[in-house]
């Protein structure tokens, strides 16, 4: 059975690159009827926080990337890690190293001064016929993995192709610190083994960790999973995606009014393709997704494309659903949503014209709060030429059928009687009702308001 995992470190929010990794891992498991495991790699006690864990869970929940197993927390598996370390010590694949940190720092400084790659020199590594130093008093040892010294460690990366690293380039990795806490690379190996992970899909910043992890797995007598390392995501400007590019937290996209299905659809196309298909459901994505069509080159984020996708999904979403998403945004602005007009009707009127939920909330607000049009707009549109037609239109409002077609007919009659073109009346109506020059069709706009509200606001023309 295919078993994938998403294993974030809870040292911050779920960023967009991590969300793409989670999506690809989730989709691959779904495509093959496998299992998707969520693992929280929280061994960095100084930086891991409960708030960051919750941010990851919130982001996964908002995107709808449900895990089949977990979340598993590494801090709750310490006894298991120590058990495996004891087995490795007994087997001779790990050993105690008493080199003090300051001694290791001096060694590395000397190596750099000589133009050498800084690395541990194997001083405490057991070898046949080698006499080890006497352990110094009062020094707690670290535990190092006894890495092979010859040959190469190689794997066929499912994205990047064949990768080979000479073992001579790898020193003996610390797998447990002096305080006995296991290190990241070791915990990952034990977790992947115990959880029967078959495919590791992760960012290419982990490529350098992979040869070390493969060697540890082989020392444990376990065949390594298949690896697929995803290239980085660049910002709109072609630079590495970072905080300065704006919204990098998944939940910031929620705050900015994006729908999760738009973000998922966009992420799916960020480094992967299925022909020329641009818009597709997650069900289709899971049916199509494979690792063969992931590009090994960096993917570039395109905010305009994301906005286009979000507008596409807004147009097709049910107004009732959108109303449930927009109402809290209105309430956060201090706007109370009344029963009349119905928020769903307002959304149905405006959703073709907006790019996100926040713009929908902005468009809906004038229906529930008093509008004070800017003096400049009033002066611009309430001209001596337009005022007689406006007064004519207002006179007919109390008796007109309150639906768009009848209101539209009344507008046409008013402008015709005064020899005007439609905008000469439509623009004053828009400004008086919403305080804006840009709105949907003015007859539909008016019909969405209660009649008494329209009469009250048009009275400002006075």
For each residue, the residues with C-beta under 8 A, 3 or more apart:
1: 33 34 35 198
2: 28 29 32 33 34 35 198 199
3: 29 34 35 37 195 196 197 198 199
4: 25 26 28 29 34 35 36 37 197 198 199 200 201
5: 25 36 37 38 39 191 192 195 197 200
6: 18 21 22 25 26 36 37 38 39 60 65 67
7: 38 39 40 41 188 191 202
8: 14 18 22 40 41 56
9: 40 41 42 44 47 48
10: 40 41 42 48 49 52 53 55 56
11: 44 47 48 49 52
12: 15 52 55
13: 52 55 56 59 248 249 250 251 252
14: 8 18 19 22 55 56 58 59 60 249 250 251
15: 12 18 19 241 248 249 250
16: 19 20 233 241 247 248 249 250 253 267 301
17: 20 21 203 232 233 241
18: 6 8 14 15 21 22 203 250
19: 14 15 16 22 23 59 63 250 263 267
20: 16 17 23 24 230 233 267 270 271
21: 6 17 18 24 25 201 202 203 230
22: 6 8 14 18 19 25 26 60 63 65
23: 19 20 26 27 63 65 264 267 268
24: 20 21 27 28 201 228 230 272 289 294
25: 4 5 6 21 22 28 29 36 199 201
26: 4 6 22 23 29 30 36 65 66 67
27: 23 24 30 31 268 282 285 286 289
28: 2 4 24 25 31 32 34 199 201 289 290 291
29: 2 3 4 25 26 32 34 35 36 68
30: 26 27 33 34 36 286 289
31: 27 28 286 287 288 289 290
32: 2 28 29
33: 1 2 30
34: 1 2 3 4 28 29 30 198
35: 1 2 3 4 29 68 69
36: 4 5 6 25 26 29 30 65 66 67 68 69
37: 3 4 5 6 67 68 69 70 72 195 197
38: 5 6 7 60 67 69 70 71 72
39: 5 6 7 70 71 72 73 74 191 195
40: 7 8 9 10 53 56 70 71 72 73 74
41: 7 8 9 10 74 184 187 188
42: 9 10 45 48 53 73 74 75
43: 48 74 75 181 182 183 184 187
44: 9 11 47 48 184
45: 42 48 75 181
46:
47: 9 11 44
48: 9 10 11 42 43 44 45 52 53 75
49: 10 11 52 53
50: 53 54
51: 54 55
52: 10 11 12 13 48 49 55 56
53: 10 40 42 48 49 50 56 57
54: 50 51 57 58
55: 10 12 13 14 51 52 58 59 249 251
56: 8 10 13 14 40 52 53 59 60
57: 53 54 60 61 71
58: 14 54 55 61 62 251
59: 13 14 19 55 56 62 63 249 250 251
60: 6 14 22 38 56 57 63 65 66 67
61: 57 58 64
62: 58 59 250 251 254 260
63: 19 22 23 59 60 250 260 263 264
64: 61 260 264 282
65: 6 22 23 26 36 60
66: 26 36 60
67: 6 26 36 37 38 60 70 71
68: 29 35 36 37
69: 35 36 37 38 72 195
70: 37 38 39 40 67
71: 38 39 40 57 67
72: 37 38 39 40 69 76 77 191 195
73: 39 40 42 76 77
74: 39 40 41 42 43 77 78 187 191
75: 42 43 45 48 78
76: 72 73
77: 72 73 74 80 81 187 190 191
78: 74 75 81 82 181 182
79: 82 83
80: 77 83 84 190 194
81: 77 78 84 85 176 182 186 187 190
82: 78 79 85 86 176 180 182
83: 79 80 86 87
84: 80 81 87 88 190 220
85: 81 82 88 89 94 143 175 176 182 186
86: 82 83 89 90
87: 83 84 90 91
88: 84 85 91 93 94 145 175 219 220
89: 85 86 92 94 95 96 143
90: 86 87
91: 87 88 94 219
92: 89 95 126 146
93: 88 145 146 219 220
94: 85 88 89 91 143 144 145 146 175
95: 89 92 124 125 126 143 144 146
96: 89 124 135 141 142 143 144
97: 120 123 124 125 141 142 143 144 172 174
98: 124 133 135 136 139 141
99: 103 104 107 120 123 124
100: 103 104 136 139
101: 104 105
102: 105 106
103: 99 100 106 107
104: 99 100 101 107 108 120
105: 101 102 108 109
106: 102 103 109 110
107: 99 103 104 110 111 118 120 121
108: 104 105 111 112 118 119
109: 105 106 112 113 118
110: 106 107 113 114
111: 107 108 114 116 117 118 119
112: 108 109 115 116 118
113: 109 110
114: 110 111
115: 112
116: 111 112 119
117: 111 169
118: 107 108 109 111 112
119: 108 111 116 171
120: 97 99 104 107 123 144 171 172
121: 107 171
122: 125 171 172
123: 97 99 120 133
124: 95 96 97 98 99 132 133 141 144
125: 95 97 122 130 144 146 172
126: 92 95 130 132 146
127: 130
128:
129:
130: 125 126 127
131:
132: 124 126
133: 98 123 124 136
134:
135: 96 98 139 141
136: 98 100 133 139
137:
138:
139: 98 100 135 136
140: 178 179
141: 96 97 98 124 135 178
142: 96 97 174 176 177 178
143: 85 89 94 95 96 97 174 175 176
144: 94 95 96 97 120 124 125 172 173 174 175
145: 88 93 94 172 173 174 175 186 212 215 216 219
146: 92 93 94 95 125 126 172 219
147: 167 170 171 172 173 212 215
148: 151 153 167 215
149: 167 168
150: 167 168
151: 148 166 167
152: 164 165 166 167
153: 148 164 165 167 170 211 214 215
154: 162 163 164 165
155: 162 163 210 214 224 226 227
156: 161 162 163 226
157: 160 161 162 163 207 227 228 229
158: 199 226 227 228 291 294
159: 204 228 229 230 231 291 294 296
160: 157 163 204 207 229 296
161: 156 157 296
162: 154 155 156 157
163: 154 155 156 157 160 207 210
164: 152 153 154
165: 152 153 154 169 170 211
166: 151 152 169 170
167: 147 148 149 150 151 152 153 170 211 215
168: 149 150
169: 117 165 166
170: 147 153 165 166 167 173 211 212 215
171: 119 120 121 122 147
172: 97 120 122 125 144 145 146 147
173: 144 145 147 170 183 185 186 212 216
174: 97 142 143 144 145 177 183
175: 85 88 94 143 144 145 182 183 185 186 216
176: 81 82 85 142 143 180 181 182 183 186
177: 142 174 180 181 182 183
178: 140 141 142
179: 140
180: 82 176 177
181: 43 45 78 176 177
182: 43 78 81 82 85 175 176 177 186 187 190
183: 43 173 174 175 176 177 186 187
184: 41 43 44 187 188
185: 173 175 188 189 209 212 213 216
186: 81 85 145 173 175 176 182 183 189 190 216
187: 41 43 74 77 81 182 183 184 190 191
188: 7 41 184 185 191 192 209 213
189: 185 186 192 193 213 216 217 220
190: 77 80 81 84 182 186 187 193 194
191: 5 7 39 72 74 77 187 188 194 195 197
192: 5 188 189 195 197 200 213 217 225
193: 189 190 196 197 217 220 222
194: 80 190 191
195: 3 5 37 39 69 72 191 192
196: 3 193
197: 3 4 5 37 191 192 193 200 225
198: 1 2 3 4 34 225 226
199: 2 3 4 25 28 158 225 226 227 228
200: 4 5 192 197 225 226 227 228
201: 4 21 24 25 28 228 230 291
202: 7 21 206 227 228 229 230
203: 17 18 21 206 229 230 232
204: 159 160 207 229 230 231 232
205: 208 232
206: 202 203 209 210 229
207: 157 160 163 204 210 229
208: 205 211
209: 185 188 206 212 213
210: 155 163 206 207 213 214 227 229
211: 153 165 167 170 208 214 215
212: 145 147 170 173 185 209 215 216
213: 185 188 189 192 209 210 216 217 224
214: 153 155 210 211 217 218 224
215: 145 147 148 153 167 170 211 212 218 219
216: 145 173 175 185 186 189 212 213 219 220
217: 189 192 193 213 214 220 222 223 224
218: 214 215 221 222 223 224
219: 88 91 93 145 146 215 216
220: 84 88 93 189 193 216 217
221: 218
222: 193 217 218
223: 217 218
224: 155 213 214 217 218 227
225: 192 197 198 199 200
226: 155 156 158 198 199 200
227: 155 157 158 199 200 202 210 224
228: 24 157 158 159 199 200 201 202 291 294
229: 157 159 160 202 203 204 206 207 210
230: 20 21 24 159 201 202 203 204 271 294
231: 159 204 271 295 296 297 298 299
232: 17 203 204 205 240 241 298 299
233: 16 17 20 241 270 271 298 299 300 301
234: 237 238 239 240 241 298 299 300 301
235: 238 239 240 241 242 245 300 301
236: 245 300 301 302 303
237: 234 245
238: 234 235 300
239: 234 235 242 245
240: 232 234 235
241: 15 16 17 232 233 234 235 245 248 301
242: 235 239 245 248
243: 248
244:
245: 235 236 237 239 241 242 248 301
246: 252 303
247: 16 252 253 255 256
248: 13 15 16 241 242 243 245 252
249: 13 14 15 16 55 59 252 253
250: 13 14 15 16 18 19 59 62 63 253 254 263
251: 13 14 55 58 59 62 254 255
252: 13 246 247 248 249 255 256
253: 16 247 249 250 256 258 263
254: 62 250 251 257 258 260
255: 247 251 252
256: 247 252 253 356 358
257: 254 310 329 355 356 357 358 359 360 361
258: 253 254 262 263 306 310 356 357
259: 262 263 310 313 314 317 325 357
260: 62 63 64 254 263 264
261: 264 265 281 282 313
262: 258 259 265 266 306 309 310 312 313
263: 19 63 250 253 258 259 260 266 267 306 310
264: 23 63 64 260 261 267 268 282 285
265: 261 262 268 269 279 280 282 285 309 313
266: 262 263 269 270 305 306 309
267: 16 19 20 23 263 264 270
268: 23 27 264 265 272 280 285 289
269: 265 266 272 273 278
270: 20 233 266 267 299 301
271: 20 230 231 233 294 295 299
272: 24 268 269 289 293 294 295
273: 269 276 277 293 295
274: 277 280 288 293
275:
276: 273
277: 273 274 280 284 288
278: 269 309
279: 265 309 312
280: 265 268 274 277 284 285 288
281: 261 284 285
282: 27 64 261 264 265 285 286
283: 286 287
284: 277 280 281 287 288
285: 27 264 265 268 280 281 282 288 289
286: 27 30 31 282 283 289
287: 31 283 284
288: 31 274 277 280 284 285
289: 24 27 28 30 31 268 272 285 286
290: 28 31 293
291: 28 158 159 201 228 294
292:
293: 272 273 274 290
294: 24 158 159 228 230 271 272 291
295: 231 271 272 273 299
296: 159 160 161 231
297: 231
298: 231 232 233 234
299: 231 232 233 234 270 271 295
300: 233 234 235 236 238
301: 16 233 234 235 236 241 245 270 306
302: 236 305 306
303: 236 246 306 307
304: 307 308
305: 266 302 308 309
306: 258 262 263 266 301 302 303 309 310
307: 303 304 310 311 355 356
308: 304 305 311 312
309: 262 265 266 278 279 305 306 312 313
310: 257 258 259 262 263 306 307 313 314 355 356
311: 307 308 314 315 354 355 356
312: 262 279 308 309 315 316
313: 259 261 262 265 309 310 316 317
314: 259 310 311 317 322 351 354 355 356 357 360
315: 311 312 351 352
316: 312 313
317: 259 313 314 321 322 351
318: 321 322
319: 322 323 344 345 347 348 351
320: 323 324 344
321: 317 318 324 325
322: 314 317 318 319 325 326 344 347 351 357 360
323: 319 320 326 327 342 343 344 347
324: 320 321 327
325: 259 321 322 328 329 357
326: 322 323 329 330 343 347 357 360 361 364
327: 323 324 330 331 337 343
328: 325 331 332
329: 257 325 326 332 333 357 358 360 361
330: 326 327 333 335 336 337 343 361 364 365 368
331: 327 328 334 335 336 337
332: 328 329
333: 329 330 361 365
334: 331
335: 330 331 361 364 365 368 369
336: 330 331 368
337: 327 330 331 343 368
338: 341 368
339: 342
340: 450
341: 338 345 346 367 448 449 450
342: 323 339 345 346
343: 323 326 327 330 337 346 347 364
344: 319 320 322 323 347 348
345: 319 341 342 348 349 448
346: 341 342 343 349 350 363 364 367 448
347: 319 322 323 326 343 344 350 351 360 364
348: 319 344 345 351
349: 345 346 440 444 445 448
350: 346 347 353 354 360 363 364 440
351: 314 315 317 319 322 347 348 354 360
352: 315 440
353: 350 363 438 440
354: 311 314 350 351 359 360 363
355: 257 307 310 311 314 359
356: 256 257 258 307 310 311 314 359 360
357: 257 258 259 314 322 325 326 329 360 361
358: 256 257 329 361 362
359: 257 354 355 356 362 363
360: 257 314 322 326 329 347 350 351 354 356 357 363 364
361: 257 326 329 330 333 335 357 358 364 365
362: 358 359 365
363: 346 350 353 354 359 360 366 439
364: 326 330 335 343 346 347 350 360 361 367 368
365: 330 333 335 361 362 368 369
366: 363 369 371 433 434 435 436
367: 341 346 364 448 449
368: 330 335 336 337 338 364 365
369: 335 365 366
370:
371: 366 432 433 434 435 457
372: 435
373: 377 378 431 432 435 460
374: 377 378 435
375: 378 379
376: 379 380
377: 373 374 380 381 431 435 437
378: 373 374 375 381 382 431 432 460
379: 375 376 382
380: 376 377 383
381: 377 378 386 427 428 431 437
382: 378 379 386 387 390 428 431 432 461
383: 380 386 387
384: 387
385: 388 420 424
386: 381 382 383 389 390 420 424 425 427 428
387: 382 383 384 390 391 428 461
388: 385 391 392 418
389: 386 392 393 414 415 417 418 420 424 425
390: 382 386 387 393 394 414 425 428 429 458 461
391: 387 388 394 395 461
392: 388 389 395 396 414 417 418
393: 389 390 396 397 410 411 414 425 429
394: 390 391 397 455 458 459 461
395: 391 392
396: 392 393 399 400 410 413 414
397: 393 394 400 410 451 454 455 458
398: 451 455
399: 396
400: 396 397 406 407 410
401: 406
402: 406 407 447 451
403: 406 407 447
404: 407 408 441 443 444 446 447
405: 408 409 443
406: 400 401 402 403 409 410
407: 400 402 403 404 410 411 443 446 447
408: 404 405 411 412 441 443
409: 405 406 412 413
410: 393 396 397 400 406 407 413 414
411: 393 407 408 414 415 422 425 426 429 442 443
412: 408 409 415 416 422
413: 396 409 410 416 417
414: 389 390 392 393 396 410 411 417 418 425
415: 389 411 412 418 419 420 421 422 424 425
416: 412 413 419
417: 389 392 413 414
418: 388 389 392 414 415
419: 415 416
420: 385 386 389 415 424 425
421: 415 424
422: 411 412 415 425 426
423: 426 427
424: 385 386 389 415 420 421 427 428
425: 386 389 390 393 411 414 415 420 422 428 429
426: 411 422 423 429 430 442
427: 381 386 423 424 430 431 437
428: 381 382 386 387 390 424 425 431 432 461
429: 390 393 411 425 426 432 433 442 445 446 458
430: 426 427 433 434 436 437 438 439 442 445
431: 373 377 378 381 382 427 428 434 435 436 437
432: 371 373 378 382 428 429 457 458 460 461
433: 366 371 429 430 439 445 446 449 454 457 458
434: 366 371 430 431 439 445
435: 366 371 372 373 374 377 431
436: 366 430 431 439
437: 377 381 427 430 431
438: 353 430
439: 363 430 433 434 436 442 445
440: 349 350 352 353 444 445
441: 404 408 444 445
442: 411 426 429 430 439 445 446
443: 404 405 407 408 411 446 447
444: 349 404 440 441 447 448
445: 349 429 430 433 434 439 440 441 442 448 449
446: 404 407 429 433 442 443 449 454
447: 402 403 404 407 443 444
448: 341 345 346 349 367 444 445
449: 341 367 433 445 446 453 454
450: 340 341 453 454
451: 397 398 402 454 455
452: 455 456
453: 449 450 456 457
454: 397 433 446 449 450 451 457 458
455: 394 397 398 451 452 458 459
456: 452 453 459
457: 371 432 433 453 454 460
458: 390 394 397 429 432 433 454 455 461
459: 394 455 456 462
460: 373 378 432 457
461: 382 387 390 391 394 428 432 458
462: 459
